[in-house]
């Protein structure tokens, strides 16, 4: 499983996204800055049971979940690099 930090403003300290090779899906674990990372993420986009097939699809889902526009989310994802697939 590849995972990398995720950096849209307000979600950049504890959130990650990546690609799960075993499940063949992208995923994101999102926790708002100031949140508690000792529990589950605030928002979990797991791609199970329906796989998230592209980084663009994941960006759209993250956009809806955190209230940022897709362009901002996509830029943040690419600033941190794409996970190895």
C-alpha positions, 0 to 999 in steps of 0.5 A: 500500500502506498500512502503519502501526505495530503495537503489541502489547507485545513487538512494537511497535518494528519491526512493521507491518500494513496493507492492500495494495490491489494484492493486495487483502489485509491483511498484517502484518510482525512482528518481536519487540522487540530483533530485527533489522530489516535482514532479513525480518520474523520473521513475515510474514502476507502474504495470498498466495496466500489473501487476508486479507479483514478486519482481524478475520481478520488480528487472529486470525492475529496473535494466533496468531503472537505468542501474544497474545489477539485482544482485545489485538491488535485493541485495538493495531490500532485504537489505531494506526488502520485503514489507508486502503482 
